[in-house]
Amino acid sequence: MKAKSITVTEAARNFAECVNQVHYQNASFVLLKNGKPVARISPADRRSCTGRELAEALGAAALPTMEARAWLRDLKTARKHLKSPGDKWR
């Protein structure tokens, strides 16, 4: 489900309603300050994968040689095209 964007002020004024929607409807909210995302409210039980967990899962995967080579090729291509996020604190 896509997160709904709301202002920090709107979230503060309707905090209990936001929490209820997150809890009962599995909704998520992105909080905006001056039009920019600063925080997220989402269900606590929603799992996310850390880099370490991903590395462990990939290390345990037994891919056939051809698939492993294709995966590595795709990874290298993706790294060439992806840009790292800028430092938003500067």
PyMOL Python script that loads the backbone (N, CA, C, O; Angstrom):
from pymol import cmd

cmd.read_pdbstr("""\
ATOM      1  N   MET A   1       0.832  -1.177   0.000  1.00  0.00           N
ATOM      2  CA  MET A   1       0.000   0.000   0.000  1.00  0.00           C
ATOM      3  C   MET A   1       0.876   1.238   0.000  1.00  0.00           C
ATOM      4  O   MET A   1       1.850   1.310   0.750  1.00  0.00           O
ATOM      5  N   LYS A   2       0.548   2.197  -0.818  1.00  0.00           N
ATOM      6  CA  LYS A   2       1.322   3.421  -0.920  1.00  0.00           C
ATOM      7  C   LYS A   2       1.050   4.322   0.282  1.00  0.00           C
ATOM      8  O   LYS A   2      -0.089   4.451   0.731  1.00  0.00           O
ATOM      9  N   ALA A   3       2.103   4.938   0.790  1.00  0.00           N
ATOM     10  CA  ALA A   3       1.970   5.826   1.941  1.00  0.00           C
ATOM     11  C   ALA A   3       1.323   7.143   1.511  1.00  0.00           C
ATOM     12  O   ALA A   3       1.602   7.668   0.433  1.00  0.00           O
ATOM     13  N   LYS A   4       0.467   7.656   2.368  1.00  0.00           N
ATOM     14  CA  LYS A   4      -0.183   8.941   2.131  1.00  0.00           C
ATOM     15  C   LYS A   4       0.703  10.040   2.705  1.00  0.00           C
ATOM     16  O   LYS A   4       1.180   9.922   3.834  1.00  0.00           O
ATOM     17  N   SER A   5       0.927  11.100   1.946  1.00  0.00           N
ATOM     18  CA  SER A   5       1.735  12.222   2.419  1.00  0.00           C
ATOM     19  C   SER A   5       0.846  13.241   3.123  1.00  0.00           C
ATOM     20  O   SER A   5      -0.173  13.675   2.584  1.00  0.00           O
ATOM     21  N   ILE A   6       1.249  13.617   4.337  1.00  0.00           N
ATOM     22  CA  ILE A   6       0.536  14.646   5.088  1.00  0.00           C
ATOM     23  C   ILE A   6       1.561  15.556   5.752  1.00  0.00           C
ATOM     24  O   ILE A   6       2.709  15.161   5.959  1.00  0.00           O
ATOM     25  N   THR A   7       1.144  16.773   6.086  1.00  0.00           N
ATOM     26  CA  THR A   7       2.069  17.693   6.749  1.00  0.00           C
ATOM     27  C   THR A   7       2.243  17.290   8.204  1.00  0.00           C
ATOM     28  O   THR A   7       1.400  16.597   8.773  1.00  0.00           O
ATOM     29  N   VAL A   8       3.332  17.725   8.795  1.00  0.00           N
ATOM     30  CA  VAL A   8       3.598  17.462  10.207  1.00  0.00           C
ATOM     31  C   VAL A   8       2.480  18.072  11.053  1.00  0.00           C
ATOM     32  O   VAL A   8       2.029  17.467  12.026  1.00  0.00           O
ATOM     33  N   THR A   9       2.034  19.278  10.675  1.00  0.00           N
ATOM     34  CA  THR A   9       0.953  19.939  11.402  1.00  0.00           C
ATOM     35  C   THR A   9      -0.326  19.116  11.355  1.00  0.00           C
ATOM     36  O   THR A   9      -0.991  18.934  12.375  1.00  0.00           O
ATOM     37  N   GLU A  10      -0.669  18.621  10.173  1.00  0.00           N
ATOM     38  CA  GLU A  10      -1.862  17.787  10.013  1.00  0.00           C
ATOM     39  C   GLU A  10      -1.750  16.520  10.859  1.00  0.00           C
ATOM     40  O   GLU A  10      -2.723  16.101  11.485  1.00  0.00           O
ATOM     41  N   ALA A  11      -0.570  15.914  10.877  1.00  0.00           N
ATOM     42  CA  ALA A  11      -0.365  14.702  11.679  1.00  0.00           C
ATOM     43  C   ALA A  11      -0.512  15.011  13.162  1.00  0.00           C
ATOM     44  O   ALA A  11      -1.108  14.227  13.900  1.00  0.00           O
ATOM     45  N   ALA A  12       0.022  16.139  13.604  1.00  0.00           N
ATOM     46  CA  ALA A  12      -0.080  16.512  15.017  1.00  0.00           C
ATOM     47  C   ALA A  12      -1.532  16.743  15.419  1.00  0.00           C
ATOM     48  O   ALA A  12      -1.956  16.327  16.497  1.00  0.00           O
ATOM     49  N   ARG A  13      -2.279  17.395  14.570  1.00  0.00           N
ATOM     50  CA  ARG A  13      -3.684  17.693  14.882  1.00  0.00           C
ATOM     51  C   ARG A  13      -4.559  16.445  14.871  1.00  0.00           C
ATOM     52  O   ARG A  13      -5.574  16.388  15.564  1.00  0.00           O
ATOM     53  N   ASN A  14      -4.163  15.446  14.083  1.00  0.00           N
ATOM     54  CA  ASN A  14      -4.966  14.230  13.931  1.00  0.00           C
ATOM     55  C   ASN A  14      -4.174  12.979  14.293  1.00  0.00           C
ATOM     56  O   ASN A  14      -4.343  11.924  13.680  1.00  0.00           O
ATOM     57  N   PHE A  15      -3.308  13.108  15.296  1.00  0.00           N
ATOM     58  CA  PHE A  15      -2.391  12.014  15.599  1.00  0.00           C
ATOM     59  C   PHE A  15      -3.106  10.710  15.941  1.00  0.00           C
ATOM     60  O   PHE A  15      -2.740   9.647  15.440  1.00  0.00           O
ATOM     61  N   ALA A  16      -4.126  10.794  16.793  1.00  0.00           N
ATOM     62  CA  ALA A  16      -4.843   9.574  17.191  1.00  0.00           C
ATOM     63  C   ALA A  16      -5.483   8.903  15.979  1.00  0.00           C
ATOM     64  O   ALA A  16      -5.466   7.677  15.869  1.00  0.00           O
ATOM     65  N   GLU A  17      -6.042   9.694  15.076  1.00  0.00           N
ATOM     66  CA  GLU A  17      -6.652   9.134  13.865  1.00  0.00           C
ATOM     67  C   GLU A  17      -5.596   8.481  12.976  1.00  0.00           C
ATOM     68  O   GLU A  17      -5.837   7.411  12.418  1.00  0.00           O
ATOM     69  N   CYS A  18      -4.433   9.110  12.840  1.00  0.00           N
ATOM     70  CA  CYS A  18      -3.339   8.520  12.049  1.00  0.00           C
ATOM     71  C   CYS A  18      -2.919   7.172  12.637  1.00  0.00           C
ATOM     72  O   CYS A  18      -2.756   6.194  11.907  1.00  0.00           O
ATOM     73  N   VAL A  19      -2.747   7.126  13.953  1.00  0.00           N
ATOM     74  CA  VAL A  19      -2.343   5.884  14.613  1.00  0.00           C
ATOM     75  C   VAL A  19      -3.408   4.813  14.416  1.00  0.00           C
ATOM     76  O   VAL A  19      -3.081   3.653  14.163  1.00  0.00           O
ATOM     77  N   ASN A  20      -4.671   5.189  14.530  1.00  0.00           N
ATOM     78  CA  ASN A  20      -5.748   4.218  14.312  1.00  0.00           C
ATOM     79  C   ASN A  20      -5.725   3.661  12.885  1.00  0.00           C
ATOM     80  O   ASN A  20      -5.909   2.460  12.687  1.00  0.00           O
ATOM     81  N   GLN A  21      -5.503   4.522  11.899  1.00  0.00           N
ATOM     82  CA  GLN A  21      -5.446   4.044  10.511  1.00  0.00           C
ATOM     83  C   GLN A  21      -4.253   3.117  10.298  1.00  0.00           C
ATOM     84  O   GLN A  21      -4.356   2.118   9.586  1.00  0.00           O
ATOM     85  N   VAL A  22      -3.130   3.449  10.912  1.00  0.00           N
ATOM     86  CA  VAL A  22      -1.952   2.588  10.800  1.00  0.00           C
ATOM     87  C   VAL A  22      -2.245   1.228  11.436  1.00  0.00           C
ATOM     88  O   VAL A  22      -1.909   0.186  10.875  1.00  0.00           O
ATOM     89  N   HIS A  23      -2.868   1.252  12.598  1.00  0.00           N
ATOM     90  CA  HIS A  23      -3.126   0.012  13.335  1.00  0.00           C
ATOM     91  C   HIS A  23      -4.223  -0.840  12.692  1.00  0.00           C
ATOM     92  O   HIS A  23      -4.036  -2.038  12.480  1.00  0.00           O
ATOM     93  N   TYR A  24      -5.345  -0.233  12.387  1.00  0.00           N
ATOM     94  CA  TYR A  24      -6.499  -1.008  11.926  1.00  0.00           C
ATOM     95  C   TYR A  24      -6.562  -1.196  10.414  1.00  0.00           C
ATOM     96  O   TYR A  24      -7.116  -2.188   9.940  1.00  0.00           O
ATOM     97  N   GLN A  25      -6.003  -0.258   9.651  1.00  0.00           N
ATOM     98  CA  GLN A  25      -6.104  -0.332   8.189  1.00  0.00           C
ATOM     99  C   GLN A  25      -4.764  -0.601   7.518  1.00  0.00           C
ATOM    100  O   GLN A  25      -4.675  -0.633   6.291  1.00  0.00           O
ATOM    101  N   ASN A  26      -3.716  -0.795   8.330  1.00  0.00           N
ATOM    102  CA  ASN A  26      -2.379  -1.056   7.794  1.00  0.00           C
ATOM    103  C   ASN A  26      -1.897   0.072   6.877  1.00  0.00           C
ATOM    104  O   ASN A  26      -1.163  -0.161   5.917  1.00  0.00           O
ATOM    105  N   ALA A  27      -2.327   1.300   7.195  1.00  0.00           N
ATOM    106  CA  ALA A  27      -1.957   2.477   6.401  1.00  0.00           C
ATOM    107  C   ALA A  27      -0.560   2.951   6.802  1.00  0.00           C
ATOM    108  O   ALA A  27      -0.051   2.592   7.864  1.00  0.00           O
ATOM    109  N   SER A  28       0.047   3.757   5.941  1.00  0.00           N
ATOM    110  CA  SER A  28       1.330   4.393   6.228  1.00  0.00           C
ATOM    111  C   SER A  28       1.234   5.863   5.847  1.00  0.00           C
ATOM    112  O   SER A  28       0.517   6.227   4.914  1.00  0.00           O
ATOM    113  N   PHE A  29       1.955   6.696   6.569  1.00  0.00           N
ATOM    114  CA  PHE A  29       1.972   8.127   6.294  1.00  0.00           C
ATOM    115  C   PHE A  29       3.413   8.612   6.176  1.00  0.00           C
ATOM    116  O   PHE A  29       4.286   8.199   6.940  1.00  0.00           O
ATOM    117  N   VAL A  30       3.646   9.489   5.213  1.00  0.00           N
ATOM    118  CA  VAL A  30       4.922  10.190   5.100  1.00  0.00           C
ATOM    119  C   VAL A  30       4.661  11.605   5.578  1.00  0.00           C
ATOM    120  O   VAL A  30       3.777  12.285   5.057  1.00  0.00           O
ATOM    121  N   LEU A  31       5.423  12.053   6.568  1.00  0.00           N
ATOM    122  CA  LEU A  31       5.226  13.384   7.128  1.00  0.00           C
ATOM    123  C   LEU A  31       6.106  14.387   6.388  1.00  0.00           C
ATOM    124  O   LEU A  31       7.302  14.169   6.193  1.00  0.00           O
ATOM    125  N   LEU A  32       5.479  15.493   5.983  1.00  0.00           N
ATOM    126  CA  LEU A  32       6.174  16.527   5.223  1.00  0.00           C
ATOM    127  C   LEU A  32       6.373  17.772   6.064  1.00  0.00           C
ATOM    128  O   LEU A  32       5.459  18.209   6.763  1.00  0.00           O
ATOM    129  N   LYS A  33       7.562  18.341   5.996  1.00  0.00           N
ATOM    130  CA  LYS A  33       7.860  19.621   6.638  1.00  0.00           C
ATOM    131  C   LYS A  33       8.426  20.521   5.546  1.00  0.00           C
ATOM    132  O   LYS A  33       9.439  20.204   4.921  1.00  0.00           O
ATOM    133  N   ASN A  34       7.762  21.633   5.331  1.00  0.00           N
ATOM    134  CA  ASN A  34       8.131  22.535   4.243  1.00  0.00           C
ATOM    135  C   ASN A  34       8.125  21.808   2.903  1.00  0.00           C
ATOM    136  O   ASN A  34       8.952  22.079   2.032  1.00  0.00           O
ATOM    137  N   GLY A  35       7.183  20.880   2.752  1.00  0.00           N
ATOM    138  CA  GLY A  35       7.018  20.155   1.495  1.00  0.00           C
ATOM    139  C   GLY A  35       7.996  19.018   1.270  1.00  0.00           C
ATOM    140  O   GLY A  35       7.965  18.385   0.215  1.00  0.00           O
ATOM    141  N   LYS A  36       8.864  18.744   2.236  1.00  0.00           N
ATOM    142  CA  LYS A  36       9.862  17.683   2.079  1.00  0.00           C
ATOM    143  C   LYS A  36       9.616  16.573   3.090  1.00  0.00           C
ATOM    144  O   LYS A  36       9.281  16.855   4.240  1.00  0.00           O
ATOM    145  N   PRO A  37       9.776  15.308   2.682  1.00  0.00           N
ATOM    146  CA  PRO A  37       9.578  14.191   3.608  1.00  0.00           C
ATOM    147  C   PRO A  37      10.612  14.194   4.728  1.00  0.00           C
ATOM    148  O   PRO A  37      11.812  14.319   4.481  1.00  0.00           O
ATOM    149  N   VAL A  38      10.128  14.054   5.975  1.00  0.00           N
ATOM    150  CA  VAL A  38      11.038  14.042   7.124  1.00  0.00           C
ATOM    151  C   VAL A  38      10.867  12.820   8.009  1.00  0.00           C
ATOM    152  O   VAL A  38      11.776  12.465   8.759  1.00  0.00           O
ATOM    153  N   ALA A  39       9.698  12.164   7.929  1.00  0.00           N
ATOM    154  CA  ALA A  39       9.453  11.005   8.803  1.00  0.00           C
ATOM    155  C   ALA A  39       8.364  10.144   8.190  1.00  0.00           C
ATOM    156  O   ALA A  39       7.688  10.537   7.240  1.00  0.00           O
ATOM    157  N   ARG A  40       8.216   8.956   8.763  1.00  0.00           N
ATOM    158  CA  ARG A  40       7.196   8.016   8.293  1.00  0.00           C
ATOM    159  C   ARG A  40       6.529   7.390   9.514  1.00  0.00           C
ATOM    160  O   ARG A  40       7.182   7.076  10.509  1.00  0.00           O
ATOM    161  N   ILE A  41       5.217   7.219   9.413  1.00  0.00           N
ATOM    162  CA  ILE A  41       4.459   6.464  10.409  1.00  0.00           C
ATOM    163  C   ILE A  41       3.940   5.233   9.683  1.00  0.00           C
ATOM    164  O   ILE A  41       3.201   5.351   8.705  1.00  0.00           O
ATOM    165  N   SER A  42       4.322   4.057  10.154  1.00  0.00           N
ATOM    166  CA  SER A  42       3.898   2.820   9.496  1.00  0.00           C
ATOM    167  C   SER A  42       3.763   1.723  10.540  1.00  0.00           C
ATOM    168  O   SER A  42       4.280   1.860  11.648  1.00  0.00           O
ATOM    169  N   PRO A  43       3.079   0.642  10.205  1.00  0.00           N
ATOM    170  CA  PRO A  43       2.903  -0.450  11.174  1.00  0.00           C
ATOM    171  C   PRO A  43       4.242  -0.988  11.671  1.00  0.00           C
ATOM    172  O   PRO A  43       5.183  -1.162  10.898  1.00  0.00           O
ATOM    173  N   ALA A  44       4.307  -1.244  12.959  1.00  0.00           N
ATOM    174  CA  ALA A  44       5.553  -1.722  13.565  1.00  0.00           C
ATOM    175  C   ALA A  44       5.916  -3.125  13.120  1.00  0.00           C
ATOM    176  O   ALA A  44       7.096  -3.475  13.095  1.00  0.00           O
ATOM    177  N   ASP A  45       4.931  -3.935  12.768  1.00  0.00           N
ATOM    178  CA  ASP A  45       5.225  -5.315  12.403  1.00  0.00           C
ATOM    179  C   ASP A  45       5.626  -5.470  10.941  1.00  0.00           C
ATOM    180  O   ASP A  45       5.910  -6.585  10.504  1.00  0.00           O
ATOM    181  N   ARG A  46       5.657  -4.387  10.178  1.00  0.00           N
ATOM    182  CA  ARG A  46       6.069  -4.469   8.776  1.00  0.00           C
ATOM    183  C   ARG A  46       7.572  -4.714   8.738  1.00  0.00           C
ATOM    184  O   ARG A  46       8.349  -3.921   9.271  1.00  0.00           O
ATOM    185  N   ARG A  47       7.974  -5.794   8.118  1.00  0.00           N
ATOM    186  CA  ARG A  47       9.387  -6.166   8.072  1.00  0.00           C
ATOM    187  C   ARG A  47      10.118  -5.414   6.971  1.00  0.00           C
ATOM    188  O   ARG A  47       9.574  -5.156   5.898  1.00  0.00           O
ATOM    189  N   SER A  48      11.319  -5.084   7.256  1.00  0.00           N
ATOM    190  CA  SER A  48      12.198  -4.542   6.228  1.00  0.00           C
ATOM    191  C   SER A  48      13.498  -5.329   6.293  1.00  0.00           C
ATOM    192  O   SER A  48      13.819  -5.930   7.318  1.00  0.00           O
ATOM    193  N   CYS A  49      14.218  -5.322   5.229  1.00  0.00           N
ATOM    194  CA  CYS A  49      15.441  -6.105   5.130  1.00  0.00           C
ATOM    195  C   CYS A  49      16.637  -5.178   5.289  1.00  0.00           C
ATOM    196  O   CYS A  49      16.756  -4.177   4.582  1.00  0.00           O
ATOM    197  N   THR A  50      17.513  -5.514   6.211  1.00  0.00           N
ATOM    198  CA  THR A  50      18.743  -4.743   6.358  1.00  0.00           C
ATOM    199  C   THR A  50      19.773  -5.243   5.350  1.00  0.00           C
ATOM    200  O   THR A  50      19.617  -6.324   4.782  1.00  0.00           O
ATOM    201  N   GLY A  51      20.794  -4.482   5.137  1.00  0.00           N
ATOM    202  CA  GLY A  51      21.858  -4.902   4.228  1.00  0.00           C
ATOM    203  C   GLY A  51      22.518  -6.189   4.681  1.00  0.00           C
ATOM    204  O   GLY A  51      22.845  -7.051   3.865  1.00  0.00           O
ATOM    205  N   ARG A  52      22.711  -6.318   5.975  1.00  0.00           N
ATOM    206  CA  ARG A  52      23.324  -7.531   6.518  1.00  0.00           C
ATOM    207  C   ARG A  52      22.436  -8.751   6.258  1.00  0.00           C
ATOM    208  O   ARG A  52      22.934  -9.807   5.869  1.00  0.00           O
ATOM    209  N   GLU A  53      21.119  -8.609   6.473  1.00  0.00           N
ATOM    210  CA  GLU A  53      20.208  -9.725   6.233  1.00  0.00           C
ATOM    211  C   GLU A  53      20.201 -10.119   4.758  1.00  0.00           C
ATOM    212  O   GLU A  53      20.150 -11.302   4.423  1.00  0.00           O
ATOM    213  N   LEU A  54      20.254  -9.115   3.881  1.00  0.00           N
ATOM    214  CA  LEU A  54      20.300  -9.401   2.452  1.00  0.00           C
ATOM    215  C   LEU A  54      21.577 -10.154   2.096  1.00  0.00           C
ATOM    216  O   LEU A  54      21.536 -11.135   1.353  1.00  0.00           O
ATOM    217  N   ALA A  55      22.714  -9.695   2.625  1.00  0.00           N
ATOM    218  CA  ALA A  55      23.988 -10.357   2.341  1.00  0.00           C
ATOM    219  C   ALA A  55      23.975 -11.809   2.832  1.00  0.00           C
ATOM    220  O   ALA A  55      24.478 -12.701   2.148  1.00  0.00           O
ATOM    221  N   GLU A  56      23.402 -12.044   4.013  1.00  0.00           N
ATOM    222  CA  GLU A  56      23.325 -13.407   4.540  1.00  0.00           C
ATOM    223  C   GLU A  56      22.436 -14.289   3.662  1.00  0.00           C
ATOM    224  O   GLU A  56      22.766 -15.444   3.391  1.00  0.00           O
ATOM    225  N   ALA A  57      21.308 -13.733   3.222  1.00  0.00           N
ATOM    226  CA  ALA A  57      20.402 -14.508   2.368  1.00  0.00           C
ATOM    227  C   ALA A  57      21.058 -14.825   1.035  1.00  0.00           C
ATOM    228  O   ALA A  57      20.940 -15.943   0.534  1.00  0.00           O
ATOM    229  N   LEU A  58      21.738 -13.861   0.465  1.00  0.00           N
ATOM    230  CA  LEU A  58      22.408 -14.103  -0.816  1.00  0.00           C
ATOM    231  C   LEU A  58      23.555 -15.090  -0.663  1.00  0.00           C
ATOM    232  O   LEU A  58      23.809 -15.901  -1.554  1.00  0.00           O
ATOM    233  N   GLY A  59      24.254 -15.018   0.480  1.00  0.00           N
ATOM    234  CA  GLY A  59      25.339 -15.953   0.728  1.00  0.00           C
ATOM    235  C   GLY A  59      24.851 -17.385   0.864  1.00  0.00           C
ATOM    236  O   GLY A  59      25.567 -18.327   0.525  1.00  0.00           O
ATOM    237  N   ALA A  60      23.632 -17.546   1.361  1.00  0.00           N
ATOM    238  CA  ALA A  60      23.073 -18.882   1.552  1.00  0.00           C
ATOM    239  C   ALA A  60      22.391 -19.414   0.291  1.00  0.00           C
ATOM    240  O   ALA A  60      22.069 -20.600   0.218  1.00  0.00           O
ATOM    241  N   ALA A  61      22.168 -18.552  -0.698  1.00  0.00           N
ATOM    242  CA  ALA A  61      21.483 -18.977  -1.924  1.00  0.00           C
ATOM    243  C   ALA A  61      22.417 -19.844  -2.759  1.00  0.00           C
ATOM    244  O   ALA A  61      23.600 -19.542  -2.915  1.00  0.00           O
ATOM    245  N   ALA A  62      21.875 -20.897  -3.277  1.00  0.00           N
ATOM    246  CA  ALA A  62      22.658 -21.799  -4.118  1.00  0.00           C
ATOM    247  C   ALA A  62      22.190 -21.630  -5.565  1.00  0.00           C
ATOM    248  O   ALA A  62      21.379 -22.409  -6.064  1.00  0.00           O
ATOM    249  N   LEU A  63      22.710 -20.610  -6.217  1.00  0.00           N
ATOM    250  CA  LEU A  63      22.331 -20.363  -7.604  1.00  0.00           C
ATOM    251  C   LEU A  63      23.189 -21.200  -8.547  1.00  0.00           C
ATOM    252  O   LEU A  63      24.380 -21.395  -8.303  1.00  0.00           O
ATOM    253  N   PRO A  64      22.585 -21.690  -9.619  1.00  0.00           N
ATOM    254  CA  PRO A  64      23.399 -22.328 -10.658  1.00  0.00           C
ATOM    255  C   PRO A  64      24.397 -21.302 -11.218  1.00  0.00           C
ATOM    256  O   PRO A  64      24.141 -20.099 -11.176  1.00  0.00           O
ATOM    257  N   THR A  65      25.504 -21.770 -11.728  1.00  0.00           N
ATOM    258  CA  THR A  65      26.582 -20.895 -12.193  1.00  0.00           C
ATOM    259  C   THR A  65      26.102 -19.842 -13.174  1.00  0.00           C
ATOM    260  O   THR A  65      26.475 -18.676 -13.048  1.00  0.00           O
ATOM    261  N   MET A  66      25.291 -20.216 -14.140  1.00  0.00           N
ATOM    262  CA  MET A  66      24.825 -19.254 -15.153  1.00  0.00           C
ATOM    263  C   MET A  66      23.959 -18.164 -14.523  1.00  0.00           C
ATOM    264  O   MET A  66      24.078 -16.990 -14.876  1.00  0.00           O
ATOM    265  N   GLU A  67      23.090 -18.555 -13.590  1.00  0.00           N
ATOM    266  CA  GLU A  67      22.247 -17.572 -12.919  1.00  0.00           C
ATOM    267  C   GLU A  67      23.072 -16.650 -12.036  1.00  0.00           C
ATOM    268  O   GLU A  67      22.797 -15.452 -11.970  1.00  0.00           O
ATOM    269  N   ALA A  68      24.075 -17.184 -11.358  1.00  0.00           N
ATOM    270  CA  ALA A  68      24.937 -16.370 -10.505  1.00  0.00           C
ATOM    271  C   ALA A  68      25.699 -15.350 -11.343  1.00  0.00           C
ATOM    272  O   ALA A  68      25.833 -14.196 -10.936  1.00  0.00           O
ATOM    273  N   ARG A  69      26.193 -15.755 -12.494  1.00  0.00           N
ATOM    274  CA  ARG A  69      26.904 -14.820 -13.380  1.00  0.00           C
ATOM    275  C   ARG A  69      25.961 -13.739 -13.902  1.00  0.00           C
ATOM    276  O   ARG A  69      26.331 -12.567 -13.971  1.00  0.00           O
ATOM    277  N   ALA A  70      24.734 -14.140 -14.271  1.00  0.00           N
ATOM    278  CA  ALA A  70      23.748 -13.167 -14.757  1.00  0.00           C
ATOM    279  C   ALA A  70      23.384 -12.181 -13.643  1.00  0.00           C
ATOM    280  O   ALA A  70      23.234 -10.986 -13.895  1.00  0.00           O
ATOM    281  N   TRP A  71      23.245 -12.680 -12.420  1.00  0.00           N
ATOM    282  CA  TRP A  71      22.920 -11.816 -11.286  1.00  0.00           C
ATOM    283  C   TRP A  71      24.045 -10.814 -11.039  1.00  0.00           C
ATOM    284  O   TRP A  71      23.786  -9.633 -10.811  1.00  0.00           O
ATOM    285  N   LEU A  72      25.285 -11.280 -11.084  1.00  0.00           N
ATOM    286  CA  LEU A  72      26.431 -10.405 -10.883  1.00  0.00           C
ATOM    287  C   LEU A  72      26.506  -9.348 -11.979  1.00  0.00           C
ATOM    288  O   LEU A  72      26.799  -8.186 -11.696  1.00  0.00           O
ATOM    289  N   ARG A  73      26.249  -9.731 -13.208  1.00  0.00           N
ATOM    290  CA  ARG A  73      26.248  -8.788 -14.318  1.00  0.00           C
ATOM    291  C   ARG A  73      25.165  -7.718 -14.103  1.00  0.00           C
ATOM    292  O   ARG A  73      25.411  -6.530 -14.311  1.00  0.00           O
ATOM    293  N   ASP A  74      23.975  -8.148 -13.689  1.00  0.00           N
ATOM    294  CA  ASP A  74      22.888  -7.202 -13.425  1.00  0.00           C
ATOM    295  C   ASP A  74      23.233  -6.266 -12.274  1.00  0.00           C
ATOM    296  O   ASP A  74      22.926  -5.075 -12.327  1.00  0.00           O
ATOM    297  N   LEU A  75      23.866  -6.796 -11.239  1.00  0.00           N
ATOM    298  CA  LEU A  75      24.268  -5.976 -10.101  1.00  0.00           C
ATOM    299  C   LEU A  75      25.270  -4.905 -10.529  1.00  0.00           C
ATOM    300  O   LEU A  75      25.140  -3.746 -10.135  1.00  0.00           O
ATOM    301  N   LYS A  76      26.259  -5.278 -11.323  1.00  0.00           N
ATOM    302  CA  LYS A  76      27.250  -4.305 -11.794  1.00  0.00           C
ATOM    303  C   LYS A  76      26.599  -3.235 -12.651  1.00  0.00           C
ATOM    304  O   LYS A  76      26.950  -2.060 -12.545  1.00  0.00           O
ATOM    305  N   THR A  77      25.656  -3.623 -13.499  1.00  0.00           N
ATOM    306  CA  THR A  77      24.939  -2.650 -14.336  1.00  0.00           C
ATOM    307  C   THR A  77      24.138  -1.692 -13.463  1.00  0.00           C
ATOM    308  O   THR A  77      24.137  -0.485 -13.706  1.00  0.00           O
ATOM    309  N   ALA A  78      23.461  -2.218 -12.455  1.00  0.00           N
ATOM    310  CA  ALA A  78      22.660  -1.373 -11.569  1.00  0.00           C
ATOM    311  C   ALA A  78      23.547  -0.383 -10.823  1.00  0.00           C
ATOM    312  O   ALA A  78      23.188   0.785 -10.677  1.00  0.00           O
ATOM    313  N   ARG A  79      24.703  -0.846 -10.352  1.00  0.00           N
ATOM    314  CA  ARG A  79      25.612   0.048  -9.628  1.00  0.00           C
ATOM    315  C   ARG A  79      26.106   1.190 -10.502  1.00  0.00           C
ATOM    316  O   ARG A  79      26.327   2.295 -10.005  1.00  0.00           O
ATOM    317  N   LYS A  80      26.284   0.942 -11.792  1.00  0.00           N
ATOM    318  CA  LYS A  80      26.731   1.999 -12.709  1.00  0.00           C
ATOM    319  C   LYS A  80      25.669   3.079 -12.870  1.00  0.00           C
ATOM    320  O   LYS A  80      25.987   4.259 -13.019  1.00  0.00           O
ATOM    321  N   HIS A  81      24.397   2.663 -12.837  1.00  0.00           N
ATOM    322  CA  HIS A  81      23.304   3.595 -13.123  1.00  0.00           C
ATOM    323  C   HIS A  81      22.712   4.259 -11.884  1.00  0.00           C
ATOM    324  O   HIS A  81      22.054   5.294 -11.998  1.00  0.00           O
ATOM    325  N   LEU A  82      22.931   3.692 -10.721  1.00  0.00           N
ATOM    326  CA  LEU A  82      22.378   4.272  -9.504  1.00  0.00           C
ATOM    327  C   LEU A  82      23.293   5.361  -8.968  1.00  0.00           C
ATOM    328  O   LEU A  82      24.518   5.246  -9.017  1.00  0.00           O
ATOM    329  N   LYS A  83      22.677   6.420  -8.455  1.00  0.00           N
ATOM    330  CA  LYS A  83      23.445   7.500  -7.845  1.00  0.00           C
ATOM    331  C   LYS A  83      23.223   7.449  -6.346  1.00  0.00           C
ATOM    332  O   LYS A  83      22.122   7.151  -5.883  1.00  0.00           O
ATOM    333  N   SER A  84      24.267   7.740  -5.591  1.00  0.00           N
ATOM    334  CA  SER A  84      24.096   7.768  -4.143  1.00  0.00           C
ATOM    335  C   SER A  84      23.324   9.031  -3.774  1.00  0.00           C
ATOM    336  O   SER A  84      23.448  10.052  -4.450  1.00  0.00           O
ATOM    337  N   PRO A  85      22.533   8.968  -2.714  1.00  0.00           N
ATOM    338  CA  PRO A  85      21.777  10.153  -2.305  1.00  0.00           C
ATOM    339  C   PRO A  85      22.723  11.224  -1.826  1.00  0.00           C
ATOM    340  O   PRO A  85      23.758  10.921  -1.232  1.00  0.00           O
ATOM    341  N   GLY A  86      22.381  12.479  -2.075  1.00  0.00           N
ATOM    342  CA  GLY A  86      23.207  13.584  -1.629  1.00  0.00           C
ATOM    343  C   GLY A  86      23.132  13.738  -0.115  1.00  0.00           C
ATOM    344  O   GLY A  86      22.219  13.215   0.524  1.00  0.00           O
ATOM    345  N   ASP A  87      24.066  14.433   0.436  1.00  0.00           N
ATOM    346  CA  ASP A  87      24.079  14.697   1.876  1.00  0.00           C
ATOM    347  C   ASP A  87      23.081  15.795   2.173  1.00  0.00           C
ATOM    348  O   ASP A  87      23.351  16.965   1.902  1.00  0.00           O
ATOM    349  N   LYS A  88      21.916  15.435   2.732  1.00  0.00           N
ATOM    350  CA  LYS A  88      20.872  16.419   2.970  1.00  0.00           C
ATOM    351  C   LYS A  88      21.157  17.305   4.186  1.00  0.00           C
ATOM    352  O   LYS A  88      20.398  18.232   4.469  1.00  0.00           O
ATOM    353  N   TRP A  89      22.238  17.023   4.898  1.00  0.00           N
ATOM    354  CA  TRP A  89      22.564  17.809   6.079  1.00  0.00           C
ATOM    355  C   TRP A  89      23.486  18.978   5.762  1.00  0.00           C
ATOM    356  O   TRP A  89      23.805  19.772   6.647  1.00  0.00           O
ATOM    357  N   ARG A  90      23.907  19.090   4.532  1.00  0.00           N
ATOM    358  CA  ARG A  90      24.784  20.210   4.150  1.00  0.00           C
ATOM    359  C   ARG A  90      24.000  21.358   3.622  1.00  0.00           C
ATOM    360  O   ARG A  90      24.575  22.382   3.254  1.00  0.00           O
TER     361      ARG A  90
END
""", "prot")
cmd.dss("prot")
cmd.show_as("cartoon", "prot")
cmd.util.cbc("prot")
cmd.orient("prot")
